[in-house]
Amino acid sequence: MNCPYCGKQESRVIDSRSLDEEVRRRRGCLACNKRFTTYERVQPHDIFVIKKDGRREGFRRDKLLLGIRRACEKRPLPTGAIDKFVENIEAELYNMGKNEVSSSYIGDLVMEGLKKLDHIAYIRFASVYREFADIGALKQEVDSLAVRREPTPANQLPLPSSEAVSSVTGRKRR
Ligand SMILES: [Zn+2]
């Protein structure tokens, strides 16, 4: 770490404090004696995502966040719930300690979490991610949710019935 005043590299640590995920250090430059502060953050190892077609790309948190935001658009979620959700997914991926994760594994993690967070967001995400071939497959998913009869949190609307799904998509039940 170079001194921001004179550019020399040697400094001594005057004070060190652990914050949540980083360490804050007060430093004194050995050349010019000026003081400055550094923050050190643990850099998790890189994770590569293996896509369905076999391509490999670096894991990007912003991309994951975007997909989840889209699914949760206009849903009555508490402030910060989406960020927290993405943080948890990210933490789970890094905790696996692997360098490569399949995109379908990440997708399943997201689906599992969304199922608990908001059913509508879950269905939206699933319909994009699973690329439901037809309304029958989507309905099956909705029905399997209903069958499970998980207690519905107070801030979550009940699941739409199959009829409601049919009317949204403009198709009749087969
Ligand atoms: Zn200096």
Backbone and ligand atoms as CSV (ligand in chain L), in Angstrom:
chain,resi,resn,atom,element,x,y,z
A,1,MET,N,N,0.856,-1.201,0.000
A,1,MET,CA,C,0.000,0.000,0.000
A,1,MET,C,C,0.881,1.235,0.000
A,2,ASN,N,N,0.789,2.036,-1.071
A,2,ASN,CA,C,1.610,3.233,-1.148
A,2,ASN,C,C,0.980,4.391,-0.372
A,3,CYS,N,N,1.799,5.222,0.218
A,3,CYS,CA,C,1.315,6.401,0.925
A,3,CYS,C,C,0.630,7.332,-0.083
A,4,PRO,N,N,-0.591,7.775,0.214
A,4,PRO,CA,C,-1.310,8.641,-0.730
A,4,PRO,C,C,-0.691,10.038,-0.838
A,5,TYR,N,N,0.222,10.375,0.069
A,5,TYR,CA,C,0.824,11.720,0.055
A,5,TYR,C,C,2.150,11.727,-0.698
A,6,CYS,N,N,3.025,10.759,-0.340
A,6,CYS,CA,C,4.350,10.791,-0.978
A,6,CYS,C,C,4.612,9.583,-1.873
A,7,GLY,N,N,3.749,8.595,-1.820
A,7,GLY,CA,C,3.889,7.449,-2.723
A,7,GLY,C,C,4.849,6.370,-2.254
A,8,LYS,N,N,5.480,6.595,-1.100
A,8,LYS,CA,C,6.398,5.564,-0.601
A,8,LYS,C,C,5.601,4.383,-0.041
A,9,GLN,N,N,6.275,3.235,0.021
A,9,GLN,CA,C,5.534,2.029,0.352
A,9,GLN,C,C,5.557,1.664,1.840
A,10,GLU,N,N,6.555,2.116,2.559
A,10,GLU,CA,C,6.692,1.684,3.948
A,10,GLU,C,C,5.795,2.484,4.871
A,11,SER,N,N,4.971,1.743,5.642
A,11,SER,CA,C,4.168,2.430,6.644
A,11,SER,C,C,4.051,1.518,7.857
A,12,ARG,N,N,3.699,2.144,8.983
A,12,ARG,CA,C,3.483,1.279,10.148
A,12,ARG,C,C,2.020,1.391,10.550
A,13,VAL,N,N,1.523,0.319,11.143
A,13,VAL,CA,C,0.130,0.302,11.579
A,13,VAL,C,C,0.035,0.918,12.963
A,14,ILE,N,N,-0.785,1.967,13.072
A,14,ILE,CA,C,-0.960,2.644,14.355
A,14,ILE,C,C,-2.114,2.024,15.128
A,15,ASP,N,N,-3.150,1.689,14.373
A,15,ASP,CA,C,-4.353,1.181,15.022
A,15,ASP,C,C,-5.050,0.231,14.054
A,16,SER,N,N,-5.655,-0.815,14.568
A,16,SER,CA,C,-6.294,-1.812,13.734
A,16,SER,C,C,-7.634,-2.180,14.346
A,17,ARG,N,N,-8.654,-2.103,13.540
A,17,ARG,CA,C,-9.986,-2.397,14.083
A,17,ARG,C,C,-10.761,-3.314,13.147
A,18,SER,N,N,-11.304,-4.376,13.697
A,18,SER,CA,C,-12.112,-5.303,12.897
A,18,SER,C,C,-13.539,-4.803,12.794
A,19,LEU,N,N,-13.972,-4.603,11.562
A,19,LEU,CA,C,-15.382,-4.273,11.347
A,19,LEU,C,C,-16.064,-5.560,10.899
A,20,ASP,N,N,-17.302,-5.438,10.430
A,20,ASP,CA,C,-18.043,-6.635,10.056
A,20,ASP,C,C,-17.277,-7.579,9.136
A,21,GLU,N,N,-16.950,-7.082,7.953
A,21,GLU,CA,C,-16.304,-7.968,6.992
A,21,GLU,C,C,-14.967,-7.423,6.542
A,22,GLU,N,N,-14.494,-6.426,7.260
A,22,GLU,CA,C,-13.220,-5.854,6.850
A,22,GLU,C,C,-12.446,-5.362,8.059
A,23,VAL,N,N,-11.173,-5.080,7.808
A,23,VAL,CA,C,-10.319,-4.567,8.870
A,23,VAL,C,C,-9.891,-3.165,8.488
A,24,ARG,N,N,-10.081,-2.244,9.411
A,24,ARG,CA,C,-9.711,-0.854,9.174
A,24,ARG,C,C,-8.376,-0.614,9.872
A,25,ARG,N,N,-7.418,-0.070,9.123
A,25,ARG,CA,C,-6.102,0.177,9.724
A,25,ARG,C,C,-5.702,1.631,9.569
A,26,ARG,N,N,-5.298,2.242,10.674
A,26,ARG,CA,C,-4.692,3.564,10.633
A,26,ARG,C,C,-3.213,3.330,10.423
A,27,ARG,N,N,-2.661,4.010,9.445
A,27,ARG,CA,C,-1.247,3.820,9.152
A,27,ARG,C,C,-0.507,5.145,9.181
A,28,GLY,N,N,0.758,5.070,9.519
A,28,GLY,CA,C,1.617,6.242,9.463
A,28,GLY,C,C,2.729,5.970,8.467
A,29,CYS,N,N,2.907,6.887,7.506
A,29,CYS,CA,C,3.959,6.718,6.502
A,29,CYS,C,C,5.323,6.898,7.155
A,30,LEU,N,N,6.244,5.984,6.878
A,30,LEU,CA,C,7.569,6.063,7.491
A,30,LEU,C,C,8.422,7.132,6.817
A,31,ALA,N,N,8.046,7.537,5.604
A,31,ALA,CA,C,8.843,8.537,4.892
A,31,ALA,C,C,8.393,9.957,5.249
A,32,CYS,N,N,7.067,10.227,5.135
A,32,CYS,CA,C,6.619,11.602,5.326
A,32,CYS,C,C,5.830,11.796,6.626
A,33,ASN,N,N,5.597,10.693,7.336
A,33,ASN,CA,C,4.915,10.766,8.627
A,33,ASN,C,C,3.429,11.102,8.584
A,34,LYS,N,N,2.884,11.296,7.382
A,34,LYS,CA,C,1.446,11.574,7.306
A,34,LYS,C,C,0.675,10.295,7.636
A,35,ARG,N,N,-0.575,10.489,8.022
A,35,ARG,CA,C,-1.390,9.318,8.375
A,35,ARG,C,C,-2.504,9.078,7.359
A,36,PHE,N,N,-2.810,7.848,7.153
A,36,PHE,CA,C,-3.932,7.500,6.276
A,36,PHE,C,C,-4.567,6.188,6.751
A,37,THR,N,N,-5.717,5.875,6.182
A,37,THR,CA,C,-6.479,4.695,6.620
A,37,THR,C,C,-6.619,3.707,5.473
A,38,THR,N,N,-6.465,2.443,5.767
A,38,THR,CA,C,-6.726,1.422,4.746
A,38,THR,C,C,-7.814,0.475,5.246
A,39,TYR,N,N,-8.533,-0.087,4.300
A,39,TYR,CA,C,-9.543,-1.100,4.617
A,39,TYR,C,C,-9.146,-2.378,3.915
A,40,GLU,N,N,-9.081,-3.437,4.649
A,40,GLU,CA,C,-8.760,-4.725,4.038
A,40,GLU,C,C,-9.979,-5.616,4.069
A,41,ARG,N,N,-10.239,-6.216,2.953
A,41,ARG,CA,C,-11.401,-7.060,2.803
A,41,ARG,C,C,-10.925,-8.436,2.374
A,42,VAL,N,N,-11.535,-9.459,2.911
A,42,VAL,CA,C,-11.201,-10.795,2.455
A,42,VAL,C,C,-11.819,-10.981,1.072
A,43,GLN,N,N,-11.000,-11.365,0.129
A,43,GLN,CA,C,-11.490,-11.585,-1.230
A,43,GLN,C,C,-11.802,-13.062,-1.389
A,44,PRO,N,N,-13.088,-13.397,-1.553
A,44,PRO,CA,C,-13.388,-14.815,-1.740
A,44,PRO,C,C,-12.756,-15.316,-3.036
A,45,HIS,N,N,-12.498,-16.599,-3.106
A,45,HIS,CA,C,-11.911,-17.160,-4.325
A,45,HIS,C,C,-12.893,-16.987,-5.493
A,46,ASP,N,N,-12.348,-17.033,-6.682
A,46,ASP,CA,C,-13.197,-16.878,-7.863
A,46,ASP,C,C,-14.045,-18.122,-8.082
A,47,ILE,N,N,-15.265,-17.888,-8.501
A,47,ILE,CA,C,-16.137,-19.007,-8.844
A,47,ILE,C,C,-16.516,-18.889,-10.314
A,48,PHE,N,N,-16.430,-20.023,-11.008
A,48,PHE,CA,C,-16.856,-20.026,-12.399
A,48,PHE,C,C,-18.169,-20.778,-12.530
A,49,VAL,N,N,-19.021,-20.212,-13.349
A,49,VAL,CA,C,-20.323,-20.821,-13.573
A,49,VAL,C,C,-20.270,-21.599,-14.885
A,50,ILE,N,N,-20.643,-22.859,-14.809
A,50,ILE,CA,C,-20.701,-23.686,-16.019
A,50,ILE,C,C,-22.135,-23.650,-16.544
A,51,LYS,N,N,-22.281,-23.090,-17.737
A,51,LYS,CA,C,-23.609,-22.944,-18.294
A,51,LYS,C,C,-24.074,-24.242,-18.946
A,52,LYS,N,N,-25.367,-24.263,-19.294
A,52,LYS,CA,C,-25.948,-25.487,-19.862
A,52,LYS,C,C,-25.217,-25.952,-21.110
A,53,ASP,N,N,-24.766,-24.970,-21.929
A,53,ASP,CA,C,-24.094,-25.345,-23.178
A,53,ASP,C,C,-22.603,-25.608,-22.964
A,54,GLY,N,N,-22.181,-25.648,-21.697
A,54,GLY,CA,C,-20.797,-25.978,-21.408
A,54,GLY,C,C,-19.866,-24.785,-21.311
A,55,ARG,N,N,-20.368,-23.605,-21.683
A,55,ARG,CA,C,-19.526,-22.422,-21.566
A,55,ARG,C,C,-19.282,-22.112,-20.096
A,56,ARG,N,N,-18.204,-21.387,-19.834
A,56,ARG,CA,C,-17.765,-21.140,-18.483
A,56,ARG,C,C,-17.601,-19.630,-18.344
A,57,GLU,N,N,-18.219,-19.067,-17.328
A,57,GLU,CA,C,-17.997,-17.633,-17.124
A,57,GLU,C,C,-17.905,-17.314,-15.639
A,58,GLY,N,N,-17.211,-16.235,-15.319
A,58,GLY,CA,C,-17.031,-15.865,-13.924
A,58,GLY,C,C,-18.371,-15.569,-13.259
A,59,PHE,N,N,-18.500,-15.983,-12.017
A,59,PHE,CA,C,-19.735,-15.703,-11.282
A,59,PHE,C,C,-19.867,-14.198,-11.094
A,60,ARG,N,N,-21.058,-13.678,-11.439
A,60,ARG,CA,C,-21.284,-12.251,-11.261
A,60,ARG,C,C,-22.524,-12.016,-10.420
A,61,ARG,N,N,-22.265,-11.409,-9.271
A,61,ARG,CA,C,-23.326,-11.124,-8.317
A,61,ARG,C,C,-24.392,-10.201,-8.923
A,62,ASP,N,N,-23.943,-9.200,-9.701
A,62,ASP,CA,C,-24.897,-8.221,-10.254
A,62,ASP,C,C,-25.872,-8.894,-11.230
A,63,LYS,N,N,-25.364,-9.898,-11.939
A,63,LYS,CA,C,-26.219,-10.599,-12.881
A,63,LYS,C,C,-27.296,-11.398,-12.142
A,64,LEU,N,N,-26.871,-12.033,-11.082
A,64,LEU,CA,C,-27.803,-12.799,-10.248
A,64,LEU,C,C,-28.852,-11.866,-9.645
A,65,LEU,N,N,-28.360,-10.742,-9.134
A,65,LEU,CA,C,-29.252,-9.750,-8.512
A,65,LEU,C,C,-30.298,-9.258,-9.510
A,66,LEU,N,N,-29.856,-9.018,-10.735
A,66,LEU,CA,C,-30.755,-8.501,-11.767
A,66,LEU,C,C,-31.898,-9.493,-12.045
A,67,GLY,N,N,-31.551,-10.758,-12.185
A,67,GLY,CA,C,-32.549,-11.785,-12.461
A,67,GLY,C,C,-33.565,-11.902,-11.336
A,68,ILE,N,N,-33.077,-11.802,-10.109
A,68,ILE,CA,C,-33.969,-11.936,-8.962
A,68,ILE,C,C,-34.831,-10.684,-8.814
A,69,ARG,N,N,-34.229,-9.507,-9.053
A,69,ARG,CA,C,-35.006,-8.257,-9.012
A,69,ARG,C,C,-36.153,-8.308,-9.990
A,70,ARG,N,N,-35.855,-8.824,-11.183
A,70,ARG,CA,C,-36.862,-8.885,-12.232
A,70,ARG,C,C,-38.034,-9.764,-11.772
A,71,ALA,N,N,-37.692,-10.892,-11.170
A,71,ALA,CA,C,-38.740,-11.814,-10.711
A,71,ALA,C,C,-39.558,-11.197,-9.571
A,72,CYS,N,N,-38.918,-10.353,-8.779
A,72,CYS,CA,C,-39.583,-9.791,-7.597
A,72,CYS,C,C,-40.215,-8.427,-7.871
A,73,GLU,N,N,-40.192,-8.004,-9.122
A,73,GLU,CA,C,-40.703,-6.685,-9.458
A,73,GLU,C,C,-42.115,-6.471,-8.927
A,74,LYS,N,N,-42.295,-5.344,-8.238
A,74,LYS,CA,C,-43.605,-4.943,-7.699
A,74,LYS,C,C,-44.182,-5.920,-6.682
A,75,ARG,N,N,-43.385,-6.814,-6.169
A,75,ARG,CA,C,-43.863,-7.694,-5.118
A,75,ARG,C,C,-43.693,-6.993,-3.773
A,76,PRO,N,N,-44.618,-7.238,-2.837
A,76,PRO,CA,C,-44.568,-6.524,-1.551
A,76,PRO,C,C,-43.526,-7.120,-0.615
A,77,LEU,N,N,-42.244,-6.965,-0.971
A,77,LEU,CA,C,-41.185,-7.512,-0.129
A,77,LEU,C,C,-40.598,-6.413,0.756
A,78,PRO,N,N,-40.186,-6.776,1.960
A,78,PRO,CA,C,-39.586,-5.763,2.834
A,78,PRO,C,C,-38.302,-5.196,2.205
A,79,THR,N,N,-38.000,-3.948,2.509
A,79,THR,CA,C,-36.783,-3.312,2.002
A,79,THR,C,C,-35.569,-4.159,2.374
A,80,GLY,N,N,-34.705,-4.344,1.406
A,80,GLY,CA,C,-33.470,-5.071,1.685
A,80,GLY,C,C,-33.608,-6.577,1.580
A,81,ALA,N,N,-34.823,-7.061,1.401
A,81,ALA,CA,C,-35.035,-8.514,1.361
A,81,ALA,C,C,-34.314,-9.151,0.172
A,82,ILE,N,N,-34.331,-8.457,-0.971
A,82,ILE,CA,C,-33.706,-9.016,-2.171
A,82,ILE,C,C,-32.184,-9.050,-2.026
A,83,ASP,N,N,-31.638,-7.950,-1.506
A,83,ASP,CA,C,-30.183,-7.908,-1.302
A,83,ASP,C,C,-29.734,-9.003,-0.337
A,84,LYS,N,N,-30.514,-9.149,0.722
A,84,LYS,CA,C,-30.209,-10.165,1.729
A,84,LYS,C,C,-30.269,-11.552,1.086
A,85,PHE,N,N,-31.274,-11.737,0.263
A,85,PHE,CA,C,-31.468,-13.013,-0.425
A,85,PHE,C,C,-30.254,-13.349,-1.296
A,86,VAL,N,N,-29.810,-12.353,-2.083
A,86,VAL,CA,C,-28.660,-12.563,-2.959
A,86,VAL,C,C,-27.398,-12.828,-2.142
A,87,GLU,N,N,-27.273,-12.108,-1.039
A,87,GLU,CA,C,-26.122,-12.318,-0.152
A,87,GLU,C,C,-26.071,-13.764,0.343
A,88,ASN,N,N,-27.224,-14.274,0.716
A,88,ASN,CA,C,-27.283,-15.649,1.223
A,88,ASN,C,C,-26.888,-16.661,0.153
A,89,ILE,N,N,-27.384,-16.438,-1.058
A,89,ILE,CA,C,-27.046,-17.340,-2.163
A,89,ILE,C,C,-25.540,-17.307,-2.405
A,90,GLU,N,N,-25.011,-16.081,-2.446
A,90,GLU,CA,C,-23.588,-15.896,-2.694
A,90,GLU,C,C,-22.775,-16.600,-1.599
A,91,ALA,N,N,-23.178,-16.390,-0.355
A,91,ALA,CA,C,-22.463,-16.998,0.773
A,91,ALA,C,C,-22.490,-18.521,0.654
A,92,GLU,N,N,-23.637,-19.046,0.263
A,92,GLU,CA,C,-23.758,-20.491,0.139
A,92,GLU,C,C,-22.819,-21.028,-0.951
A,93,LEU,N,N,-22.730,-20.280,-2.059
A,93,LEU,CA,C,-21.848,-20.700,-3.151
A,93,LEU,C,C,-20.388,-20.690,-2.708
A,94,TYR,N,N,-19.983,-19.609,-2.025
A,94,TYR,CA,C,-18.586,-19.529,-1.606
A,94,TYR,C,C,-18.265,-20.551,-0.523
A,95,ASN,N,N,-19.269,-20.835,0.309
A,95,ASN,CA,C,-19.043,-21.797,1.387
A,95,ASN,C,C,-18.848,-23.220,0.887
A,96,MET,N,N,-19.313,-23.471,-0.338
A,96,MET,CA,C,-19.101,-24.791,-0.907
A,96,MET,C,C,-17.616,-25.034,-1.162
A,97,GLY,N,N,-16.880,-23.944,-1.311
A,97,GLY,CA,C,-15.442,-24.052,-1.498
A,97,GLY,C,C,-15.022,-24.604,-2.851
A,98,LYS,N,N,-15.952,-24.606,-3.813
A,98,LYS,CA,C,-15.613,-25.112,-5.141
A,98,LYS,C,C,-15.287,-23.954,-6.078
A,99,ASN,N,N,-14.541,-24.247,-7.122
A,99,ASN,CA,C,-14.211,-23.217,-8.089
A,99,ASN,C,C,-15.197,-23.179,-9.246
A,100,GLU,N,N,-15.947,-24.253,-9.382
A,100,GLU,CA,C,-16.904,-24.322,-10.482
A,100,GLU,C,C,-18.265,-24.756,-9.952
A,101,VAL,N,N,-19.271,-24.064,-10.421
A,101,VAL,CA,C,-20.639,-24.396,-10.015
A,101,VAL,C,C,-21.491,-24.368,-11.278
A,102,SER,N,N,-22.392,-25.317,-11.432
A,102,SER,CA,C,-23.222,-25.306,-12.626
A,102,SER,C,C,-24.317,-24.255,-12.479
A,103,SER,N,N,-24.704,-23.673,-13.607
A,103,SER,CA,C,-25.730,-22.636,-13.564
A,103,SER,C,C,-27.049,-23.228,-13.066
A,104,SER,N,N,-27.258,-24.520,-13.328
A,104,SER,CA,C,-28.513,-25.120,-12.875
A,104,SER,C,C,-28.523,-25.268,-11.360
A,105,TYR,N,N,-27.364,-25.472,-10.765
A,105,TYR,CA,C,-27.303,-25.547,-9.302
A,105,TYR,C,C,-27.680,-24.195,-8.694
A,106,ILE,N,N,-27.138,-23.130,-9.278
A,106,ILE,CA,C,-27.470,-21.792,-8.786
A,106,ILE,C,C,-28.959,-21.524,-8.973
A,107,GLY,N,N,-29.470,-21.908,-10.140
A,107,GLY,CA,C,-30.888,-21.720,-10.415
A,107,GLY,C,C,-31.763,-22.445,-9.394
A,108,ASP,N,N,-31.353,-23.661,-9.042
A,108,ASP,CA,C,-32.130,-24.426,-8.063
A,108,ASP,C,C,-32.090,-23.764,-6.686
A,109,LEU,N,N,-30.921,-23.244,-6.341
A,109,LEU,CA,C,-30.790,-22.536,-5.058
A,109,LEU,C,C,-31.745,-21.344,-5.010
A,110,VAL,N,N,-31.758,-20.600,-6.117
A,110,VAL,CA,C,-32.610,-19.406,-6.189
A,110,VAL,C,C,-34.080,-19.810,-6.090
A,111,MET,N,N,-34.444,-20.863,-6.822
A,111,MET,CA,C,-35.841,-21.304,-6.819
A,111,MET,C,C,-36.267,-21.741,-5.430
A,112,GLU,N,N,-35.400,-22.487,-4.774
A,112,GLU,CA,C,-35.689,-22.957,-3.432
A,112,GLU,C,C,-35.940,-21.787,-2.477
A,113,GLY,N,N,-35.078,-20.777,-2.606
A,113,GLY,CA,C,-35.198,-19.609,-1.729
A,113,GLY,C,C,-36.436,-18.778,-2.055
A,114,LEU,N,N,-36.689,-18.596,-3.354
A,114,LEU,CA,C,-37.840,-17.774,-3.759
A,114,LEU,C,C,-39.157,-18.423,-3.335
A,115,LYS,N,N,-39.158,-19.733,-3.321
A,115,LYS,CA,C,-40.359,-20.461,-2.945
A,115,LYS,C,C,-40.777,-20.060,-1.525
A,116,LYS,N,N,-39.789,-19.829,-0.690
A,116,LYS,CA,C,-40.088,-19.427,0.689
A,116,LYS,C,C,-40.372,-17.936,0.782
A,117,LEU,N,N,-39.766,-17.182,-0.121
A,117,LEU,CA,C,-39.859,-15.714,-0.028
A,117,LEU,C,C,-41.165,-15.184,-0.623
A,118,ASP,N,N,-41.478,-15.616,-1.824
A,118,ASP,CA,C,-42.646,-15.064,-2.503
A,118,ASP,C,C,-43.045,-15.992,-3.661
A,119,HIS,N,N,-44.251,-16.523,-3.580
A,119,HIS,CA,C,-44.665,-17.520,-4.576
A,119,HIS,C,C,-44.739,-16.963,-5.994
A,120,ILE,N,N,-45.206,-15.726,-6.117
A,120,ILE,CA,C,-45.323,-15.140,-7.455
A,120,ILE,C,C,-43.938,-14.959,-8.074
A,121,ALA,N,N,-43.012,-14.452,-7.272
A,121,ALA,CA,C,-41.637,-14.274,-7.752
A,121,ALA,C,C,-41.057,-15.627,-8.145
A,122,TYR,N,N,-41.386,-16.626,-7.351
A,122,TYR,CA,C,-40.905,-17.973,-7.633
A,122,TYR,C,C,-41.402,-18.465,-8.995
A,123,ILE,N,N,-42.691,-18.276,-9.242
A,123,ILE,CA,C,-43.268,-18.738,-10.513
A,123,ILE,C,C,-42.681,-17.960,-11.687
A,124,ARG,N,N,-42.509,-16.652,-11.488
A,124,ARG,CA,C,-41.902,-15.839,-12.559
A,124,ARG,C,C,-40.493,-16.333,-12.876
A,125,PHE,N,N,-39.705,-16.533,-11.810
A,125,PHE,CA,C,-38.323,-16.969,-12.017
A,125,PHE,C,C,-38.303,-18.345,-12.674
A,126,ALA,N,N,-39.152,-19.235,-12.164
A,126,ALA,CA,C,-39.190,-20.600,-12.686
A,126,ALA,C,C,-39.575,-20.618,-14.159
A,127,SER,N,N,-40.507,-19.732,-14.534
A,127,SER,CA,C,-40.974,-19.764,-15.916
A,127,SER,C,C,-39.878,-19.307,-16.875
A,128,VAL,N,N,-38.984,-18.437,-16.399
A,128,VAL,CA,C,-37.860,-18.021,-17.231
A,128,VAL,C,C,-36.757,-19.068,-17.180
A,129,TYR,N,N,-36.440,-19.486,-15.972
A,129,TYR,CA,C,-35.302,-20.367,-15.768
A,129,TYR,C,C,-35.548,-21.779,-16.287
A,130,ARG,N,N,-36.725,-22.300,-15.979
A,130,ARG,CA,C,-37.020,-23.668,-16.423
A,130,ARG,C,C,-37.553,-23.704,-17.849
A,131,GLU,N,N,-37.864,-22.517,-18.364
A,131,GLU,CA,C,-38.389,-22.418,-19.727
A,131,GLU,C,C,-39.521,-23.412,-19.932
A,132,PHE,N,N,-40.527,-23.286,-19.081
A,132,PHE,CA,C,-41.674,-24.193,-19.155
A,132,PHE,C,C,-42.147,-24.327,-20.589
A,133,ALA,N,N,-42.191,-25.542,-21.049
A,133,ALA,CA,C,-42.530,-25.797,-22.455
A,133,ALA,C,C,-43.958,-25.374,-22.763
A,134,ASP,N,N,-44.851,-25.607,-21.837
A,134,ASP,CA,C,-46.230,-25.228,-22.077
A,134,ASP,C,C,-46.910,-24.893,-20.757
A,135,ILE,N,N,-48.129,-24.466,-20.871
A,135,ILE,CA,C,-48.864,-24.051,-19.686
A,135,ILE,C,C,-49.118,-25.240,-18.753
A,136,GLY,N,N,-49.154,-26.429,-19.308
A,136,GLY,CA,C,-49.366,-27.623,-18.490
A,136,GLY,C,C,-48.250,-27.811,-17.469
A,137,ALA,N,N,-47.017,-27.621,-17.923
A,137,ALA,CA,C,-45.867,-27.790,-17.041
A,137,ALA,C,C,-45.874,-26.726,-15.943
A,138,LEU,N,N,-46.248,-25.510,-16.341
A,138,LEU,CA,C,-46.309,-24.421,-15.370
A,138,LEU,C,C,-47.385,-24.699,-14.327
A,139,LYS,N,N,-48.510,-25.199,-14.815
A,139,LYS,CA,C,-49.628,-25.476,-13.907
A,139,LYS,C,C,-49.244,-26.568,-12.915
A,140,GLN,N,N,-48.520,-27.540,-13.416
A,140,GLN,CA,C,-48.065,-28.620,-12.563
A,140,GLN,C,C,-47.226,-28.062,-11.405
A,141,GLU,N,N,-46.378,-27.106,-11.763
A,141,GLU,CA,C,-45.511,-26.505,-10.759
A,141,GLU,C,C,-46.358,-25.761,-9.721
A,142,VAL,N,N,-47.326,-24.999,-10.211
A,142,VAL,CA,C,-48.207,-24.252,-9.307
A,142,VAL,C,C,-48.971,-25.213,-8.407
A,143,ASP,N,N,-49.478,-26.296,-9.006
A,143,ASP,CA,C,-50.238,-27.266,-8.232
A,143,ASP,C,C,-49.373,-27.935,-7.166
A,144,SER,N,N,-48.121,-28.232,-7.529
A,144,SER,CA,C,-47.256,-28.894,-6.563
A,144,SER,C,C,-46.964,-27.953,-5.389
A,145,LEU,N,N,-46.939,-26.657,-5.671
A,145,LEU,CA,C,-46.766,-25.668,-4.600
A,145,LEU,C,C,-47.971,-25.699,-3.667
A,146,ALA,N,N,-49.142,-25.742,-4.273
A,146,ALA,CA,C,-50.374,-25.688,-3.490
A,146,ALA,C,C,-50.507,-26.934,-2.621
A,147,VAL,N,N,-50.111,-28.068,-3.173
A,147,VAL,CA,C,-50.232,-29.333,-2.456
A,147,VAL,C,C,-49.374,-29.325,-1.204
A,148,ARG,N,N,-48.207,-28.706,-1.336
A,148,ARG,CA,C,-47.280,-28.712,-0.204
A,148,ARG,C,C,-47.848,-27.973,1.013
A,149,ARG,N,N,-48.747,-27.057,0.754
A,149,ARG,CA,C,-49.451,-26.368,1.826
A,149,ARG,C,C,-48.530,-25.806,2.897
A,150,GLU,N,N,-47.474,-25.138,2.453
A,150,GLU,CA,C,-46.613,-24.486,3.437
A,150,GLU,C,C,-47.382,-23.316,4.011
A,151,PRO,N,N,-47.164,-23.040,5.293
A,151,PRO,CA,C,-47.878,-21.893,5.856
A,151,PRO,C,C,-47.499,-20.635,5.084
A,152,THR,N,N,-48.497,-19.856,4.732
A,152,THR,CA,C,-48.262,-18.646,3.962
A,152,THR,C,C,-47.951,-17.496,4.909
A,153,PRO,N,N,-46.765,-16.862,4.739
A,153,PRO,CA,C,-46.445,-15.726,5.608
A,153,PRO,C,C,-47.496,-14.623,5.469
A,154,ALA,N,N,-47.638,-13.847,6.499
A,154,ALA,CA,C,-48.688,-12.838,6.531
A,154,ALA,C,C,-48.595,-11.868,5.355
A,155,ASN,N,N,-47.353,-11.573,4.912
A,155,ASN,CA,C,-47.208,-10.566,3.869
A,155,ASN,C,C,-47.230,-11.181,2.471
A,156,GLN,N,N,-47.576,-12.455,2.398
A,156,GLN,CA,C,-47.569,-13.109,1.098
A,156,GLN,C,C,-48.976,-13.487,0.676
A,157,LEU,N,N,-49.304,-13.139,-0.540
A,157,LEU,CA,C,-50.628,-13.474,-1.044
A,157,LEU,C,C,-50.711,-14.975,-1.286
A,158,PRO,N,N,-51.907,-15.543,-1.174
A,158,PRO,CA,C,-52.037,-16.969,-1.465
A,158,PRO,C,C,-51.716,-17.239,-2.928
A,159,LEU,N,N,-51.407,-18.469,-3.214
A,159,LEU,CA,C,-51.099,-18.865,-4.591
A,159,LEU,C,C,-52.285,-18.657,-5.507
A,160,PRO,N,N,-52.021,-18.291,-6.738
A,160,PRO,CA,C,-53.126,-18.217,-7.687
A,160,PRO,C,C,-53.582,-19.634,-7.997
A,161,SER,N,N,-54.842,-19.812,-8.222
A,161,SER,CA,C,-55.340,-21.136,-8.583
A,161,SER,C,C,-54.957,-21.436,-10.021
A,162,SER,N,N,-55.117,-22.665,-10.415
A,162,SER,CA,C,-54.821,-23.036,-11.801
A,162,SER,C,C,-55.653,-22.211,-12.762
A,163,GLU,N,N,-56.895,-21.949,-12.376
A,163,GLU,CA,C,-57.790,-21.166,-13.226
A,163,GLU,C,C,-57.218,-19.762,-13.425
A,164,ALA,N,N,-56.702,-19.195,-12.332
A,164,ALA,CA,C,-56.140,-17.849,-12.431
A,164,ALA,C,C,-54.949,-17.849,-13.375
A,165,VAL,N,N,-54.127,-18.884,-13.288
A,165,VAL,CA,C,-52.970,-18.979,-14.174
A,165,VAL,C,C,-53.442,-19.100,-15.619
A,166,SER,N,N,-54.477,-19.918,-15.832
A,166,SER,CA,C,-55.000,-20.087,-17.187
A,166,SER,C,C,-55.509,-18.763,-17.736
A,167,SER,N,N,-56.203,-18.001,-16.877
A,167,SER,CA,C,-56.774,-16.762,-17.382
A,167,SER,C,C,-55.684,-15.737,-17.682
A,168,VAL,N,N,-54.596,-15.772,-16.894
A,168,VAL,CA,C,-53.486,-14.849,-17.145
A,168,VAL,C,C,-52.855,-15.147,-18.489
A,169,THR,N,N,-52.702,-16.433,-18.784
A,169,THR,CA,C,-52.034,-16.807,-20.018
A,169,THR,C,C,-53.006,-16.962,-21.169
A,170,GLY,N,N,-54.293,-16.826,-20.874
A,170,GLY,CA,C,-55.284,-16.848,-21.925
A,170,GLY,C,C,-55.535,-18.217,-22.514
A,171,ARG,N,N,-55.195,-19.252,-21.761
A,171,ARG,CA,C,-55.438,-20.593,-22.279
A,171,ARG,C,C,-56.349,-21.352,-21.328
A,172,LYS,N,N,-57.054,-22.252,-21.894
A,172,LYS,CA,C,-58.007,-23.037,-21.102
A,172,LYS,C,C,-57.328,-24.276,-20.537
A,173,ARG,N,N,-57.835,-24.708,-19.426
A,173,ARG,CA,C,-57.365,-25.941,-18.807
A,173,ARG,C,C,-57.611,-27.105,-19.761
A,174,ARG,N,N,-56.619,-27.988,-19.853
A,174,ARG,CA,C,-56.797,-29.108,-20.758
A,174,ARG,C,C,-57.591,-30.219,-20.098
L,1,ZN,ZN,ZN,4.258,9.369,2.885
